[in-house]
Amino acid sequence: MKRQWVIAVMMVMLALVIAGPASAQVICKAQARLCPPVTATGGGCTATSASGVAEEKFQIAVVQNNLLKIKGLNAANQFDADIQGLKPNNAYTLTASNTSGGTVALVVFGTNGLGQADVDVKGLPGQSVCTINSVSVTQFADTTATVLLKGTFGRQDEVQAEAEMEAEMEQEAEQELNNAIENELQREAAEAAQLELQPNNTP
């Protein structure tokens, strides 16, 4: 009876693994390289140009479960950018836009004495951070709104990578639970066979 109960519990856990992949709570995670716009006279990221990397991330907290191979996750709702190569001690505007051109985040930031800045935006409403498609940086209060840096998120590649990771983790967890169930069934069959081979001592 105990073994049957253990097997039943394992089957329930297996169903949970199949129904909910371990990394399914990562809603979006992507990076974009920020470079000067390419023009007829040059542009793009070079060894001496300004550049940066922007990242968007939204995930729901998940409690770690070693048995089900579920990795614990802290909740995250953030958009940030690391920028270097701009003018030292100057003010700039970073605009994050969605695919329709609408503004999702607008941030004024300042560079340090080396022309570097770490722009960190947290707590955007809902999952709006996942709608960010492009990023641009301009000089603050520049009436011409000349774009100094820009970049686009390669979301499709990131989504595909996340899906592949989820499928791999799900397969590993399912295989491990299947092996545990099979081992338990084999032990039970072996013990039953031994009982049948024992001599009957009943007079």
TIRO-2110 file (N, C-alpha, C; in Angstrom, 1 decimal):
// TIRO-2110
0.8, -1.2, 0.0, N, 1, A
0.0, 0.0, 0.0, CA, 1, A
0.9, 1.3, 0.0, C, 1, A
2.0, 1.2, 0.8, N, 2, A
2.9, 2.4, 0.9, CA, 2, A
3.5, 2.6, -0.5, C, 2, A
3.9, 1.5, -1.2, N, 3, A
4.6, 1.7, -2.5, CA, 3, A
3.6, 2.3, -3.5, C, 3, A
2.4, 1.9, -3.4, N, 4, A
1.3, 2.4, -4.3, CA, 4, A
1.1, 3.9, -4.1, C, 4, A
1.2, 4.3, -2.8, N, 5, A
1.0, 5.7, -2.5, CA, 5, A
2.2, 6.5, -3.0, C, 5, A
3.4, 6.0, -2.9, N, 6, A
4.6, 6.7, -3.4, CA, 6, A
4.5, 6.8, -4.9, C, 6, A
4.1, 5.8, -5.6, N, 7, A
4.0, 5.8, -7.0, CA, 7, A
3.0, 6.8, -7.5, C, 7, A
1.9, 6.9, -6.7, N, 8, A
0.8, 7.8, -7.1, CA, 8, A
1.3, 9.3, -6.9, C, 8, A
2.1, 9.5, -5.8, N, 9, A
2.6, 10.9, -5.6, CA, 9, A
3.6, 11.2, -6.8, C, 9, A
4.4, 10.3, -7.2, N, 10, A
5.3, 10.5, -8.3, CA, 10, A
4.6, 10.8, -9.6, C, 10, A
3.5, 10.1, -9.8, N, 11, A
2.7, 10.4, -11.0, CA, 11, A
2.1, 11.8, -11.0, C, 11, A
1.7, 12.3, -9.8, N, 12, A
1.2, 13.6, -9.7, CA, 12, A
2.3, 14.6, -10.0, C, 12, A
3.5, 14.4, -9.4, N, 13, A
4.6, 15.3, -9.6, CA, 13, A
5.0, 15.3, -11.1, C, 13, A
4.9, 14.2, -11.8, N, 14, A
5.2, 14.1, -13.2, CA, 14, A
4.2, 15.0, -14.0, C, 14, A
3.0, 14.9, -13.6, N, 15, A
1.9, 15.7, -14.3, CA, 15, A
2.2, 17.2, -14.1, C, 15, A
2.6, 17.6, -12.9, N, 16, A
2.9, 19.0, -12.6, CA, 16, A
4.1, 19.5, -13.5, C, 16, A
5.1, 18.6, -13.6, N, 17, A
6.2, 19.0, -14.4, CA, 17, A
5.8, 19.2, -15.9, C, 17, A
5.0, 18.3, -16.4, N, 18, A
4.6, 18.4, -17.8, CA, 18, A
3.7, 19.6, -18.0, C, 18, A
2.9, 19.9, -17.0, N, 19, A
1.9, 21.1, -17.2, CA, 19, A
2.6, 22.4, -17.0, C, 19, A
3.7, 22.5, -16.2, N, 20, A
4.3, 23.8, -15.9, CA, 20, A
5.8, 23.7, -16.0, C, 20, A
6.5, 24.1, -17.1, N, 21, A
7.9, 24.0, -17.2, CA, 21, A
8.6, 24.9, -16.2, C, 21, A
9.8, 24.5, -15.8, N, 22, A
10.5, 25.1, -14.7, CA, 22, A
10.8, 26.6, -14.9, C, 22, A
11.0, 27.0, -16.1, N, 23, A
11.4, 28.4, -16.3, CA, 23, A
10.3, 29.2, -17.0, C, 23, A
9.0, 28.7, -16.9, N, 24, A
7.9, 29.3, -17.6, CA, 24, A
7.6, 30.7, -17.0, C, 24, A
8.1, 31.0, -15.8, N, 25, A
7.7, 32.3, -15.2, CA, 25, A
8.6, 33.5, -15.7, C, 25, A
9.6, 33.2, -16.6, N, 26, A
10.3, 34.3, -17.2, CA, 26, A
9.5, 34.8, -18.4, C, 26, A
8.9, 35.9, -18.3, N, 27, A
8.0, 36.4, -19.3, CA, 27, A
8.8, 37.0, -20.5, C, 27, A
9.8, 37.8, -20.2, N, 28, A
10.6, 38.3, -21.3, CA, 28, A
12.0, 38.6, -20.7, C, 28, A
13.0, 38.5, -21.6, N, 29, A
14.4, 38.8, -21.2, CA, 29, A
15.1, 39.0, -22.5, C, 29, A
15.6, 40.2, -22.8, N, 30, A
16.3, 40.5, -24.1, CA, 30, A
17.3, 41.6, -23.9, C, 30, A
18.3, 41.7, -24.8, N, 31, A
19.3, 42.7, -24.8, CA, 31, A
19.3, 43.4, -26.2, C, 31, A
19.8, 44.7, -26.1, N, 32, A
20.0, 45.4, -27.4, CA, 32, A
21.3, 46.2, -27.3, C, 32, A
22.1, 46.2, -28.3, N, 33, A
23.3, 46.9, -28.4, CA, 33, A
23.0, 48.3, -28.9, C, 33, A
23.5, 49.3, -28.2, N, 34, A
23.3, 50.7, -28.5, CA, 34, A
24.5, 51.3, -29.3, C, 34, A
24.3, 51.8, -30.5, N, 35, A
25.4, 52.3, -31.3, CA, 35, A
25.0, 53.6, -31.9, C, 35, A
26.0, 54.4, -32.4, N, 36, A
25.6, 55.6, -33.1, CA, 36, A
24.9, 55.2, -34.4, C, 36, A
23.9, 56.0, -34.9, N, 37, A
23.3, 55.7, -36.1, CA, 37, A
24.2, 55.6, -37.3, C, 37, A
24.0, 54.7, -38.2, N, 38, A
24.8, 54.6, -39.4, CA, 38, A
24.4, 55.6, -40.4, C, 38, A
25.4, 56.4, -40.9, N, 39, A
25.1, 57.4, -41.9, CA, 39, A
26.0, 57.3, -43.1, C, 39, A
25.9, 58.1, -44.1, N, 40, A
26.7, 58.1, -45.3, CA, 40, A
28.2, 58.4, -45.0, C, 40, A
28.4, 59.0, -43.9, N, 41, A
29.8, 59.4, -43.5, CA, 41, A
30.4, 58.5, -42.4, C, 41, A
29.6, 57.5, -42.0, N, 42, A
30.1, 56.6, -40.9, CA, 42, A
29.0, 56.2, -39.9, C, 42, A
29.4, 56.1, -38.7, N, 43, A
28.5, 55.7, -37.6, CA, 43, A
28.7, 54.2, -37.3, C, 43, A
27.8, 53.7, -36.4, N, 44, A
27.9, 52.4, -35.9, CA, 44, A
28.9, 52.3, -34.8, C, 44, A
29.0, 51.2, -34.1, N, 45, A
29.9, 51.0, -33.0, CA, 45, A
31.3, 50.8, -33.5, C, 45, A
32.2, 51.6, -32.9, N, 46, A
33.6, 51.4, -33.2, CA, 46, A
34.4, 51.4, -31.9, C, 46, A
35.7, 51.2, -32.0, N, 47, A
36.5, 51.2, -30.8, CA, 47, A
36.6, 52.5, -30.1, C, 47, A
36.3, 53.6, -30.8, N, 48, A
36.4, 55.0, -30.2, CA, 48, A
35.0, 55.6, -30.0, C, 48, A
33.9, 55.0, -30.5, N, 49, A
32.6, 55.6, -30.5, CA, 49, A
31.9, 55.4, -29.1, C, 49, A
30.9, 56.2, -28.9, N, 50, A
30.0, 55.9, -27.8, CA, 50, A
29.2, 54.6, -28.1, C, 50, A
28.9, 53.9, -27.0, N, 51, A
28.1, 52.7, -27.2, CA, 51, A
27.4, 52.3, -25.9, C, 51, A
26.7, 51.2, -25.9, N, 52, A
26.0, 50.8, -24.7, CA, 52, A
25.2, 49.5, -24.9, C, 52, A
24.7, 49.0, -23.8, N, 53, A
23.8, 47.8, -23.9, CA, 53, A
22.6, 48.0, -23.0, C, 53, A
21.4, 47.8, -23.6, N, 54, A
20.2, 47.9, -22.8, CA, 54, A
19.6, 46.5, -22.6, C, 54, A
18.9, 46.4, -21.5, N, 55, A
18.3, 45.1, -21.2, CA, 55, A
16.9, 45.3, -20.6, C, 55, A
16.0, 44.4, -21.0, N, 56, A
14.7, 44.4, -20.4, CA, 56, A
14.4, 43.0, -19.8, C, 56, A
13.7, 43.0, -18.7, N, 57, A
13.5, 41.7, -18.0, CA, 57, A
12.2, 41.8, -17.2, C, 57, A
11.4, 40.8, -17.3, N, 58, A
10.2, 40.7, -16.5, CA, 58, A
10.0, 39.2, -16.1, C, 58, A
10.0, 38.9, -14.9, N, 59, A
9.8, 37.5, -14.4, CA, 59, A
9.0, 37.5, -13.1, C, 59, A
8.2, 36.4, -12.9, N, 60, A
7.4, 36.3, -11.7, CA, 60, A
8.2, 35.4, -10.7, C, 60, A
8.2, 35.7, -9.5, N, 61, A
8.9, 34.9, -8.5, CA, 61, A
8.4, 33.5, -8.4, C, 61, A
9.4, 32.5, -8.3, N, 62, A
9.1, 31.1, -8.3, CA, 62, A
9.9, 30.5, -7.1, C, 62, A
9.2, 29.7, -6.3, N, 63, A
9.8, 29.0, -5.2, CA, 63, A
10.6, 27.8, -5.7, C, 63, A
11.8, 27.7, -5.2, N, 64, A
12.7, 26.6, -5.7, CA, 64, A
12.2, 25.2, -5.2, C, 64, A
12.2, 24.2, -6.1, N, 65, A
11.8, 22.9, -5.7, CA, 65, A
12.8, 21.9, -6.3, C, 65, A
13.7, 21.4, -5.5, N, 66, A
14.8, 20.5, -6.0, CA, 66, A
14.2, 19.2, -6.6, C, 66, A
13.2, 18.7, -6.0, N, 67, A
12.6, 17.4, -6.5, CA, 67, A
12.1, 17.6, -7.9, C, 67, A
11.4, 18.7, -8.2, N, 68, A
10.9, 18.9, -9.5, CA, 68, A
11.8, 19.6, -10.4, C, 68, A
13.0, 19.9, -9.9, N, 69, A
14.1, 20.6, -10.7, CA, 69, A
13.6, 21.9, -11.1, C, 69, A
12.9, 22.6, -10.2, N, 70, A
12.4, 24.0, -10.5, CA, 70, A
13.4, 24.9, -9.8, C, 70, A
14.0, 25.8, -10.6, N, 71, A
14.9, 26.8, -10.1, CA, 71, A
14.2, 28.0, -9.5, C, 71, A
14.6, 28.4, -8.3, N, 72, A
14.0, 29.5, -7.7, CA, 72, A
14.3, 30.8, -8.5, C, 72, A
13.3, 31.7, -8.6, N, 73, A
13.5, 33.0, -9.3, CA, 73, A
12.9, 34.1, -8.4, C, 73, A
13.7, 35.2, -8.4, N, 74, A
13.2, 36.4, -7.7, CA, 74, A
12.4, 37.2, -8.7, C, 74, A
11.4, 37.9, -8.3, N, 75, A
10.6, 38.7, -9.1, CA, 75, A
11.4, 39.8, -9.7, C, 75, A
11.2, 40.2, -11.0, N, 76, A
12.0, 41.2, -11.7, CA, 76, A
11.1, 41.9, -12.6, C, 76, A
11.1, 43.3, -12.6, N, 77, A
10.4, 44.1, -13.6, CA, 77, A
11.3, 45.3, -13.8, C, 77, A
12.3, 45.2, -14.7, N, 78, A
13.3, 46.2, -14.9, CA, 78, A
13.7, 46.5, -16.3, C, 78, A
14.2, 47.7, -16.5, N, 79, A
14.8, 48.1, -17.8, CA, 79, A
16.0, 48.9, -17.4, C, 79, A
17.2, 48.5, -18.0, N, 80, A
18.4, 49.3, -17.7, CA, 80, A
19.3, 49.3, -18.9, C, 80, A
20.2, 50.3, -18.8, N, 81, A
21.2, 50.5, -19.9, CA, 81, A
22.5, 50.9, -19.3, C, 81, A
23.6, 50.3, -19.8, N, 82, A
25.0, 50.7, -19.4, CA, 82, A
25.5, 51.4, -20.7, C, 82, A
26.0, 52.6, -20.5, N, 83, A
26.4, 53.5, -21.6, CA, 83, A
27.8, 54.0, -21.3, C, 83, A
28.6, 54.1, -22.3, N, 84, A
29.9, 54.7, -22.2, CA, 84, A
30.3, 55.5, -23.5, C, 84, A
31.2, 56.4, -23.3, N, 85, A
31.7, 57.1, -24.5, CA, 85, A
31.0, 58.4, -24.8, C, 85, A
30.1, 58.9, -24.0, N, 86, A
29.4, 60.1, -24.2, CA, 86, A
30.2, 61.3, -23.5, C, 86, A
29.8, 62.5, -23.7, N, 87, A
30.5, 63.6, -23.1, CA, 87, A
30.4, 63.5, -21.5, C, 87, A
31.6, 63.8, -20.9, N, 88, A
31.6, 63.7, -19.4, CA, 88, A
30.7, 64.8, -18.8, C, 88, A
30.0, 64.4, -17.7, N, 89, A
29.2, 65.4, -16.9, CA, 89, A
28.2, 66.1, -17.7, C, 89, A
27.5, 65.4, -18.6, N, 90, A
26.4, 66.0, -19.4, CA, 90, A
25.1, 65.2, -19.1, C, 90, A
24.0, 65.9, -19.5, N, 91, A
22.7, 65.3, -19.3, CA, 91, A
22.2, 64.8, -20.7, C, 91, A
21.5, 63.7, -20.6, N, 92, A
21.0, 63.0, -21.8, CA, 92, A
19.6, 62.5, -21.6, C, 92, A
18.9, 62.2, -22.6, N, 93, A
17.6, 61.6, -22.5, CA, 93, A
17.6, 60.2, -23.2, C, 93, A
17.1, 59.3, -22.5, N, 94, A
16.9, 57.9, -23.1, CA, 94, A
15.4, 57.7, -23.3, C, 94, A
15.0, 57.3, -24.5, N, 95, A
13.7, 57.0, -24.8, CA, 95, A
13.5, 55.5, -25.2, C, 95, A
12.6, 54.8, -24.5, N, 96, A
12.3, 53.4, -24.8, CA, 96, A
11.0, 53.3, -25.5, C, 96, A
10.9, 52.8, -26.7, N, 97, A
9.6, 52.8, -27.4, CA, 97, A
9.2, 51.4, -27.8, C, 97, A
7.8, 51.2, -28.0, N, 98, A
7.3, 50.0, -28.5, CA, 98, A
7.3, 49.9, -30.0, C, 98, A
6.7, 48.8, -30.5, N, 99, A
6.8, 48.6, -32.0, CA, 99, A
5.9, 49.7, -32.7, C, 99, A
5.0, 50.3, -32.1, N, 100, A
4.1, 51.3, -32.7, CA, 100, A
4.7, 52.7, -32.6, C, 100, A
5.9, 52.8, -31.9, N, 101, A
6.5, 54.1, -31.8, CA, 101, A
6.1, 54.8, -30.5, C, 101, A
5.2, 54.2, -29.7, N, 102, A
4.8, 54.8, -28.5, CA, 102, A
5.9, 54.8, -27.4, C, 102, A
6.0, 55.8, -26.6, N, 103, A
7.0, 55.8, -25.5, CA, 103, A
6.6, 55.0, -24.3, C, 103, A
7.4, 54.0, -24.0, N, 104, A
7.2, 53.2, -22.8, CA, 104, A
7.9, 53.8, -21.6, C, 104, A
9.1, 54.3, -21.8, N, 105, A
9.9, 54.9, -20.7, CA, 105, A
10.7, 56.1, -21.2, C, 105, A
10.7, 57.2, -20.5, N, 106, A
11.5, 58.3, -20.8, CA, 106, A
12.3, 58.8, -19.6, C, 106, A
13.6, 58.7, -19.7, N, 107, A
14.5, 59.0, -18.6, CA, 107, A
15.6, 60.0, -18.9, C, 107, A
15.8, 61.0, -18.0, N, 108, A
16.9, 61.9, -18.2, CA, 108, A
18.0, 61.4, -17.2, C, 108, A
19.2, 61.3, -17.7, N, 109, A
20.3, 60.8, -16.9, CA, 109, A
21.5, 61.6, -17.1, C, 109, A
22.5, 61.6, -16.3, N, 110, A
23.7, 62.3, -16.4, CA, 110, A
24.9, 61.3, -16.4, C, 110, A
25.9, 61.7, -17.2, N, 111, A
27.2, 60.9, -17.2, CA, 111, A
28.1, 61.4, -16.1, C, 111, A
29.0, 60.5, -15.8, N, 112, A
30.1, 60.8, -14.8, CA, 112, A
31.3, 61.5, -15.5, C, 112, A
32.4, 61.6, -14.8, N, 113, A
33.5, 62.3, -15.4, CA, 113, A
34.2, 61.6, -16.5, C, 113, A
33.8, 60.3, -16.7, N, 114, A
34.4, 59.5, -17.8, CA, 114, A
33.4, 59.3, -18.9, C, 114, A
32.3, 60.0, -18.9, N, 115, A
31.3, 59.8, -19.9, CA, 115, A
30.4, 58.6, -19.8, C, 115, A
30.4, 58.0, -18.7, N, 116, A
29.6, 56.7, -18.5, CA, 116, A
28.4, 57.0, -17.7, C, 116, A
27.4, 56.1, -17.8, N, 117, A
26.1, 56.1, -17.1, CA, 117, A
25.5, 54.8, -17.0, C, 117, A
24.9, 54.5, -15.8, N, 118, A
24.1, 53.3, -15.6, CA, 118, A
22.7, 53.7, -15.4, C, 118, A
21.8, 53.5, -16.4, N, 119, A
20.4, 53.9, -16.3, CA, 119, A
19.6, 52.8, -15.9, C, 119, A
18.9, 52.9, -14.8, N, 120, A
18.1, 51.8, -14.2, CA, 120, A
16.7, 52.3, -14.0, C, 120, A
15.7, 51.6, -14.6, N, 121, A
14.3, 51.9, -14.5, CA, 121, A
13.6, 50.6, -13.9, C, 121, A
12.9, 50.8, -12.8, N, 122, A
12.2, 49.6, -12.2, CA, 122, A
10.7, 50.0, -12.0, C, 122, A
9.9, 49.0, -11.9, N, 123, A
8.5, 49.2, -11.6, CA, 123, A
7.6, 49.8, -12.7, C, 123, A
8.0, 49.5, -14.0, N, 124, A
7.1, 49.9, -15.0, CA, 124, A
5.7, 49.2, -14.9, C, 124, A
4.6, 49.9, -15.2, N, 125, A
3.3, 49.3, -15.0, CA, 125, A
3.1, 47.9, -15.7, C, 125, A
2.5, 47.0, -15.0, N, 126, A
2.2, 45.7, -15.6, CA, 126, A
3.4, 45.0, -16.3, C, 126, A
3.2, 44.5, -17.5, N, 127, A
4.3, 43.9, -18.2, CA, 127, A
4.8, 44.8, -19.4, C, 127, A
4.6, 46.1, -19.2, N, 128, A
4.9, 47.0, -20.3, CA, 128, A
6.4, 47.0, -20.7, C, 128, A
7.3, 46.6, -19.7, N, 129, A
8.7, 46.5, -20.1, CA, 129, A
8.9, 45.5, -21.2, C, 129, A
8.0, 44.5, -21.3, N, 130, A
8.2, 43.5, -22.4, CA, 130, A
7.8, 44.1, -23.8, C, 130, A
7.1, 45.2, -23.8, N, 131, A
6.7, 45.8, -25.1, CA, 131, A
7.8, 46.7, -25.7, C, 131, A
8.9, 46.9, -24.9, N, 132, A
10.0, 47.8, -25.4, CA, 132, A
10.7, 47.1, -26.6, C, 132, A
10.7, 47.8, -27.7, N, 133, A
11.3, 47.3, -28.9, CA, 133, A
12.6, 48.0, -29.3, C, 133, A
12.6, 49.3, -29.1, N, 134, A
13.8, 50.1, -29.5, CA, 134, A
14.2, 51.1, -28.4, C, 134, A
15.4, 51.5, -28.5, N, 135, A
16.0, 52.5, -27.5, CA, 135, A
16.8, 53.6, -28.2, C, 135, A
16.6, 54.8, -27.8, N, 136, A
17.4, 55.9, -28.4, CA, 136, A
17.9, 56.8, -27.3, C, 136, A
19.1, 57.4, -27.6, N, 137, A
19.7, 58.4, -26.6, CA, 137, A
19.9, 59.7, -27.4, C, 137, A
19.5, 60.8, -26.8, N, 138, A
19.7, 62.1, -27.3, CA, 138, A
20.3, 63.1, -26.3, C, 138, A
20.9, 64.2, -26.7, N, 139, A
21.4, 65.2, -25.8, CA, 139, A
20.1, 65.8, -25.1, C, 139, A
20.2, 66.0, -23.8, N, 140, A
19.0, 66.6, -23.1, CA, 140, A
18.8, 68.0, -23.6, C, 140, A
17.6, 68.4, -23.9, N, 141, A
17.2, 69.7, -24.3, CA, 141, A
17.7, 70.1, -25.7, C, 141, A
18.2, 69.1, -26.4, N, 142, A
18.6, 69.4, -27.8, CA, 142, A
17.3, 69.6, -28.7, C, 142, A
17.1, 70.7, -29.2, N, 143, A
15.9, 71.0, -30.0, CA, 143, A
15.9, 70.2, -31.3, C, 143, A
17.1, 69.8, -31.8, N, 144, A
17.1, 69.0, -33.0, CA, 144, A
16.8, 67.5, -32.8, C, 144, A
16.9, 67.1, -31.5, N, 145, A
16.6, 65.7, -31.1, CA, 145, A
17.5, 64.8, -31.9, C, 145, A
18.7, 65.1, -32.1, N, 146, A
19.7, 64.3, -32.9, CA, 146, A
20.0, 63.0, -32.1, C, 146, A
19.8, 61.9, -32.7, N, 147, A
20.0, 60.6, -32.0, CA, 147, A
21.5, 60.3, -32.0, C, 147, A
22.0, 60.1, -30.8, N, 148, A
23.4, 59.8, -30.6, CA, 148, A
23.6, 58.3, -30.5, C, 148, A
22.7, 57.5, -29.9, N, 149, A
22.8, 56.1, -29.8, CA, 149, A
21.4, 55.5, -30.0, C, 149, A
21.4, 54.3, -30.7, N, 150, A
20.1, 53.7, -30.8, CA, 150, A
20.3, 52.2, -30.9, C, 150, A
19.3, 51.4, -30.6, N, 151, A
19.4, 49.9, -30.7, CA, 151, A
18.0, 49.3, -30.7, C, 151, A
17.9, 48.1, -31.2, N, 152, A
16.6, 47.4, -31.3, CA, 152, A
16.8, 46.0, -30.6, C, 152, A
15.8, 45.6, -29.9, N, 153, A
15.9, 44.3, -29.2, CA, 153, A
15.6, 43.2, -30.2, C, 153, A
16.4, 42.2, -30.1, N, 154, A
16.2, 41.0, -31.0, CA, 154, A
15.3, 40.0, -30.3, C, 154, A
14.1, 40.4, -30.1, N, 155, A
13.2, 39.6, -29.2, CA, 155, A
12.9, 38.2, -29.7, C, 155, A
12.8, 38.0, -31.0, N, 156, A
12.5, 36.7, -31.6, CA, 156, A
13.5, 35.7, -31.2, C, 156, A
14.8, 36.0, -31.3, N, 157, A
15.9, 35.1, -30.9, CA, 157, A
15.8, 34.8, -29.4, C, 157, A
15.5, 35.8, -28.6, N, 158, A
15.5, 35.6, -27.2, CA, 158, A
14.3, 34.6, -26.8, C, 158, A
13.2, 34.9, -27.4, N, 159, A
12.0, 34.0, -27.1, CA, 159, A
12.3, 32.6, -27.5, C, 159, A
12.9, 32.4, -28.7, N, 160, A
13.2, 31.1, -29.1, CA, 160, A
14.2, 30.4, -28.2, C, 160, A
15.2, 31.1, -27.7, N, 161, A
16.1, 30.6, -26.7, CA, 161, A
15.5, 30.2, -25.4, C, 161, A
14.5, 31.0, -24.9, N, 162, A
13.8, 30.7, -23.7, CA, 162, A
13.0, 29.4, -23.9, C, 162, A
12.3, 29.3, -25.1, N, 163, A
11.5, 28.2, -25.3, CA, 163, A
12.3, 26.9, -25.4, C, 163, A
13.5, 27.0, -26.0, N, 164, A
14.3, 25.8, -26.0, CA, 164, A
14.8, 25.4, -24.6, C, 164, A
15.1, 26.4, -23.8, N, 165, A
15.6, 26.1, -22.5, CA, 165, A
14.4, 25.4, -21.6, C, 165, A
13.2, 26.0, -21.8, N, 166, A
12.1, 25.4, -21.1, CA, 166, A
11.9, 23.9, -21.5, C, 166, A
11.9, 23.7, -22.8, N, 167, A
11.7, 22.3, -23.3, CA, 167, A
12.8, 21.3, -22.7, C, 167, A
14.0, 21.8, -22.7, N, 168, A
15.1, 21.0, -22.2, CA, 168, A
14.9, 20.7, -20.7, C, 168, A
14.6, 21.7, -19.9, N, 169, A
14.5, 21.5, -18.5, CA, 169, A
13.3, 20.6, -18.2, C, 169, A
12.2, 20.8, -19.0, N, 170, A
11.0, 19.9, -18.8, CA, 170, A
11.3, 18.5, -19.1, C, 170, A
12.1, 18.2, -20.2, N, 171, A
12.4, 16.9, -20.6, CA, 171, A
13.3, 16.2, -19.5, C, 171, A
14.2, 16.9, -18.9, N, 172, A
15.1, 16.4, -17.9, CA, 172, A
14.3, 16.0, -16.7, C, 172, A
13.4, 16.9, -16.2, N, 173, A
12.6, 16.6, -15.0, CA, 173, A
11.7, 15.4, -15.3, C, 173, A
11.1, 15.4, -16.4, N, 174, A
10.2, 14.3, -16.8, CA, 174, A
10.9, 12.9, -16.8, C, 174, A
12.2, 12.9, -17.4, N, 175, A
12.9, 11.7, -17.5, CA, 175, A
13.3, 11.2, -16.1, C, 175, A
13.7, 12.1, -15.2, N, 176, A
14.1, 11.8, -13.8, CA, 176, A
13.0, 11.1, -13.1, C, 176, A
11.8, 11.7, -13.2, N, 177, A
10.7, 11.2, -12.5, CA, 177, A
10.2, 9.8, -13.1, C, 177, A
10.3, 9.7, -14.4, N, 178, A
10.0, 8.4, -15.0, CA, 178, A
11.0, 7.3, -14.5, C, 178, A
12.3, 7.7, -14.4, N, 179, A
13.2, 6.7, -13.9, CA, 179, A
12.9, 6.3, -12.5, C, 179, A
12.5, 7.2, -11.6, N, 180, A
12.2, 6.9, -10.2, CA, 180, A
11.0, 6.0, -10.2, C, 180, A
10.0, 6.3, -11.0, N, 181, A
8.8, 5.4, -11.0, CA, 181, A
9.1, 4.0, -11.5, C, 181, A
9.9, 3.9, -12.5, N, 182, A
10.3, 2.6, -13.0, CA, 182, A
11.1, 1.8, -12.0, C, 182, A
12.1, 2.5, -11.3, N, 183, A
12.8, 1.8, -10.3, CA, 183, A
12.0, 1.3, -9.2, C, 183, A
11.0, 2.0, -8.8, N, 184, A
10.1, 1.6, -7.7, CA, 184, A
9.2, 0.4, -8.2, C, 184, A
8.8, 0.4, -9.4, N, 185, A
8.0, -0.7, -9.9, CA, 185, A
8.9, -2.0, -10.0, C, 185, A
10.1, -1.8, -10.4, N, 186, A
11.0, -3.0, -10.5, CA, 186, A
11.3, -3.6, -9.1, C, 186, A
11.5, -2.7, -8.1, N, 187, A
11.7, -3.2, -6.8, CA, 187, A
10.5, -4.0, -6.2, C, 187, A
9.3, -3.4, -6.5, N, 188, A
8.1, -4.1, -6.1, CA, 188, A
7.9, -5.4, -6.8, C, 188, A
8.2, -5.5, -8.1, N, 189, A
8.1, -6.8, -8.8, CA, 189, A
9.1, -7.8, -8.3, C, 189, A
10.3, -7.4, -8.0, N, 190, A
11.3, -8.3, -7.5, CA, 190, A
11.0, -8.8, -6.1, C, 190, A
10.4, -8.0, -5.2, N, 191, A
10.0, -8.5, -3.9, CA, 191, A
8.8, -9.5, -4.0, C, 191, A
7.9, -9.2, -5.0, N, 192, A
6.8, -10.1, -5.2, CA, 192, A
7.2, -11.4, -5.7, C, 192, A
8.2, -11.4, -6.5, N, 193, A
8.8, -12.7, -7.1, CA, 193, A
9.5, -13.5, -6.0, C, 193, A
10.2, -12.8, -5.1, N, 194, A
10.8, -13.5, -4.0, CA, 194, A
9.8, -14.2, -3.0, C, 194, A
8.7, -13.5, -2.8, N, 195, A
7.7, -14.0, -1.9, CA, 195, A
7.1, -15.3, -2.5, C, 195, A
6.9, -15.3, -3.8, N, 196, A
6.3, -16.5, -4.5, CA, 196, A
7.3, -17.7, -4.4, C, 196, A
8.6, -17.5, -4.4, N, 197, A
9.6, -18.5, -4.4, CA, 197, A
9.8, -19.1, -3.0, C, 197, A
9.4, -18.4, -1.9, N, 198, A
9.6, -18.9, -0.6, CA, 198, A
8.7, -20.1, -0.3, C, 198, A
9.3, -21.2, 0.4, N, 199, A
8.5, -22.4, 0.7, CA, 199, A
7.3, -22.1, 1.5, C, 199, A
6.2, -22.9, 1.3, N, 200, A
5.0, -22.7, 2.1, CA, 200, A
5.1, -23.5, 3.4, C, 200, A
5.2, -22.8, 4.5, N, 201, A
5.4, -23.5, 5.8, CA, 201, A
4.1, -23.8, 6.5, C, 201, A
3.0, -23.6, 5.8, N, 202, A
1.7, -23.8, 6.4, CA, 202, A
1.5, -25.4, 6.4, C, 202, A
1.2, -26.0, 7.6, N, 203, A
0.9, -27.4, 7.7, CA, 203, A
-0.3, -27.8, 6.9, C, 203, A
END
